[in-house]
Amino acid sequence: MVHEKNRFYRWELALLLGVAAALLLGTWLSGQQSALAGQVVRLHVVGASDSAEDQAVKLRVRDAVLAKAEPLLAQAEDQEEARAILTAHLQELAQAGAEAAETRVTAGIEENVWFPTKRYTDFALPAGRYTALRITVGEGEGRNWWCVVFPPLCMGAVTETVAEKAGNFSEDQVKLITGENEGYVVKFKALELWEQLTGTFLQ
């Protein structure tokens, strides 16, 4: 009886320690994501539909909008300034997209947009809520394309490194998103699960 009771206490302690570790990791990851979110403007391009033709148009719109945004954001020093510049030129960005798509394109700045963990060629960003430049082609009923318009992690020569483009990112943040910190995608997936769990609890 005593042996069974001790075994129960050990399991109970292990469970409590596991919950405490999950809470600490979730809090740390959320802090890391919030710090990153305060420095970037994501790009969210929504296709007109999921047809192959409309998805190809979506990519042409993406390229046109990025080409238009790059010189506009060349002198932006932080997220606030980048957001203000983009807001002032939304019509021009939409027009650039519309010319590429030969159909209606709308542009807007949205706050607290939830993005899943996204891995690119040489970096990844954790799931969470970000400020976003949303570009919608036509009715916007197709698949999305996500990246970062500021800093210009989706623009410029592919030979440029993330560290060179990162601007105000700290050394630790560059290491985090480029994978120099081992297991970064696993950590980001853990954050995505944490966000989903906490979102469920708060509903």
PyMOL commands that set and color helices and strands:
alter all, ss='L'
color gray80, all
select helices_A, chain A and resi 2-37+52-72+79-88+90-101+162-165+171-178+184-202
alter helices_A, ss='H'
color red, helices_A
select strands_A, chain A and resi 41-46+105-115+118-119+124-125+128-137+144-150
alter strands_A, ss='S'
color yellow, strands_A
deselect
rebuild
show_as cartoon
